């Protein structure tokens, strides 16, 4: 699994932030939520699983996890999950800090995203 931290940038819209900055965003209060999303198979009731084609995520600090394709029943092709200006990769946990709502698009009906708002 990969971690990717995304932060809005005025010029490039979204930029990947160095992983060292994860600790600046995820403090001790958030460790429980991070553990839940990483162990989503045992904590599904505490997470939101989004399958809708278009969803507006509220502003703030968010965790998004794209499960591996085979766990979603997808055998070939892309997950077709995008977050406004950037495509999202499978088996990747995204930590997103942004003060604007974000539009999540899912174009493959089998694809989905585990989601949690932290603050």
C-alpha positions in Angstrom: 0.0 0.0 0.0 1.1 3.5 -0.7 0.5 6.8 1.2 0.0 9.9 -0.8 -0.5 13.3 0.8 -2.3 15.8 -1.4 -2.5 19.5 -0.7 -4.1 22.3 -2.8 -1.6 24.5 -4.6 -2.6 27.8 -6.2 -0.6 27.1 -9.4 -0.9 23.3 -9.9 -4.3 22.8 -8.1 -3.0 19.7 -6.3 0.5 18.7 -5.4 1.9 15.6 -3.7 3.5 16.5 -0.4 6.5 14.7 1.1 5.5 11.8 3.3 7.4 13.3 6.1 4.6 15.8 6.5 2.1 13.1 7.3 2.9 13.6 11.0 2.1 17.3 10.7 -1.4 16.5 9.4 -2.2 13.3 11.3 -1.8 13.9 15.0 -2.3 11.4 17.9 -6.0 12.2 18.0 -6.4 10.9 14.5 -4.4 7.7 14.9 -7.5 5.7 15.7 -9.2 6.8 12.5 -6.1 6.1 10.5 -5.9 2.6 12.0 -9.6 2.0 11.1 -9.2 2.9 7.5 -6.0 0.9 7.1 -7.9 -2.1 8.7 -11.1 -1.3 6.8 -12.2 -5.0 6.5 -12.7 -5.0 10.3 -14.0 -1.4 10.6 -16.4 -1.0 7.7 -19.2 0.1 9.9 -17.1 3.1 11.0 -16.2 4.2 7.5 -18.1 5.6 4.6 -17.9 3.5 1.4 -18.6 5.8 -1.6 -19.8 4.2 -4.8 -21.8 7.1 -6.2 -20.7 8.5 -9.5 -20.2 12.0 -8.1 -19.9 13.1 -4.5 -18.9 16.4 -3.0 -16.6 15.8 0.0 -16.6 18.5 2.7 -13.6 20.7 3.4 -11.0 19.8 5.9 -8.7 16.9 6.6 -9.8 13.7 4.8 -8.7 10.1 4.4 -9.5 8.3 1.2 -8.5 4.7 0.6 -8.8 3.0 -2.8 -8.9 -0.8 -2.3 -7.1 -3.2 -4.6 -9.0 -3.8 -7.9 -9.5 -7.5 -7.2 -11.2 -6.8 -3.8 -13.8 -4.7 -5.7 -14.4 -7.4 -8.3 -12.6 -5.5 -11.1 -10.4 -7.8 -13.1 -9.0 -5.4 -15.7 -8.8 -1.7 -16.5 -8.6 1.3 -14.3 -10.6 2.0 -11.1 -11.7 5.2 -12.8 -11.7 7.2 -9.6 -10.8 10.9 -9.8 -10.6 13.7 -7.3 -11.2 16.9 -9.3 -8.0 17.3 -11.2 -6.1 14.1 -10.4 -6.7 10.4 -10.9 -6.5 8.1 -7.8 -4.5 4.9 -7.7 -5.6 1.5 -6.3 -4.3 0.2 -2.9 -3.4 3.8 -2.0 -4.3 5.8 1.1 -4.7 9.5 0.4 -4.4 12.1 3.1 -5.9 15.3 1.9 -5.8 18.7 3.6 -7.9 21.3 1.9 -10.2 24.2 2.9 -12.4 23.7 -0.1 -15.0 21.0 -0.8 -13.7 18.4 -3.3 -15.6 16.6 -6.1 -15.0 12.8 -6.2 -15.9 11.0 -9.4 -16.3 7.3 -9.8 -16.9 6.2 -13.4 -16.5 2.4 -13.0 -19.7 1.1 -11.3 -17.7 -1.6 -9.5 -15.2 0.9 -8.0 -15.5 2.5 -4.6 -13.6 4.5 -2.0 -13.4 4.2 1.7 -13.7 7.6 3.2 -13.4 9.4 6.6 -13.4 13.1 7.5 -11.1 13.9 10.4 -11.5 17.6 11.0 
